[in-house]
Amino acid sequence: MAKKFAFNTWTVKPSLDVTVQGNFGDYKLDSTAEWDNVAWQSNYSSEFIDNFTYGATLDVAAKTGSFSAGVGLGYQGSSNTDEFSATVNARFVF
């Protein structure tokens, strides 16, 4: 979702992005490690991706003439991980 607002010479555009992603297919890895000439075996099971991930990003961009700037905050998560992000940018086009 995004909406553009105009104030005198400035244009401000806040936006919100919400994401839910299903990960289908293989998400676990089962493996076995064996050593030659040793009667020992190790079995491993690893989950390398969660079934669902979700997130949201909130950005605000502003522009006047040749100058533009923006800030953003984001979150991406699942049942095993959480990730937060922050962005700041500025641009002058000539």
C-alpha positions as CSV (number, residue, x, y, z in Angstrom):
1,M,0.0,0.0,0.0
2,A,1.3,3.4,-0.8
3,K,-0.1,7.0,-1.0
4,K,1.5,10.1,-2.3
5,F,1.0,13.5,-0.6
6,A,2.0,16.9,-2.0
7,F,3.1,19.8,0.2
8,N,4.2,23.0,-1.6
9,T,7.4,21.7,-3.4
10,W,7.7,18.5,-1.5
11,T,6.1,15.1,-2.4
12,V,6.0,12.6,0.5
13,K,5.1,9.0,-0.1
14,P,4.7,6.5,2.8
15,S,4.3,2.9,1.9
16,L,3.6,-0.4,3.8
17,D,4.5,-3.8,2.5
18,V,3.1,-6.9,4.3
19,T,4.4,-10.4,3.3
20,V,3.4,-13.9,4.1
21,Q,5.3,-16.6,2.2
22,G,4.7,-20.4,2.3
23,N,7.7,-22.6,1.7
24,F,6.6,-25.8,0.2
25,G,8.6,-28.9,-0.6
26,D,11.7,-30.1,1.2
27,Y,12.6,-28.2,4.3
28,K,14.5,-30.8,6.2
29,L,17.7,-32.6,5.4
30,D,18.5,-36.1,6.9
31,S,22.1,-37.3,6.5
32,T,24.5,-39.9,7.8
33,A,28.2,-39.6,8.3
34,E,30.4,-42.8,8.3
35,W,34.1,-43.2,8.6
36,D,36.1,-45.9,6.9
37,N,37.6,-48.6,9.1
38,V,35.6,-47.3,12.1
39,A,32.5,-49.0,13.3
40,W,30.8,-45.7,14.1
41,Q,27.9,-43.9,12.3
42,S,26.4,-40.5,13.0
43,N,22.9,-39.5,11.8
44,Y,21.9,-35.9,11.4
45,S,18.7,-34.1,10.8
46,S,18.6,-30.4,9.9
47,E,15.7,-28.0,9.2
48,F,17.1,-25.4,6.9
49,I,13.9,-23.4,6.2
50,D,10.6,-22.8,8.1
51,N,7.2,-23.7,6.6
52,F,6.1,-20.0,6.6
53,T,7.9,-16.7,6.8
54,Y,6.2,-13.3,7.3
55,G,7.2,-9.7,7.4
56,A,6.4,-6.0,7.1
57,T,8.3,-3.0,5.8
58,L,7.3,0.6,6.4
59,D,9.0,3.3,4.2
60,V,8.7,7.0,3.9
61,A,10.2,8.8,0.9
62,A,10.3,12.5,0.2
63,K,11.3,14.4,-2.9
64,T,11.7,18.1,-3.9
65,G,13.3,19.1,-7.2
66,S,16.5,17.1,-7.7
67,F,16.8,16.0,-4.1
68,S,15.1,12.9,-2.5
69,A,15.4,11.1,0.8
70,G,13.9,8.2,2.5
71,V,13.8,6.1,5.7
72,G,12.5,2.6,6.3
73,L,12.0,0.0,9.0
74,G,11.5,-3.7,8.3
75,Y,10.8,-7.0,10.0
76,Q,11.1,-10.5,8.6
77,G,10.4,-13.5,10.8
78,S,9.4,-17.2,11.1
79,S,9.0,-19.7,13.9
80,N,12.8,-19.9,14.4
81,T,14.2,-16.5,13.3
82,D,13.6,-12.7,13.7
83,E,15.3,-10.1,11.5
84,F,15.0,-6.4,11.9
85,S,16.3,-3.8,9.4
86,A,16.6,0.0,9.1
87,T,17.4,2.0,6.0
88,V,18.2,5.6,5.3
89,N,19.0,7.1,1.9
90,A,19.5,10.4,0.2
91,R,19.9,11.2,-3.5
92,F,20.7,14.3,-5.6
93,V,20.2,14.0,-9.3
94,F,21.9,16.5,-11.6
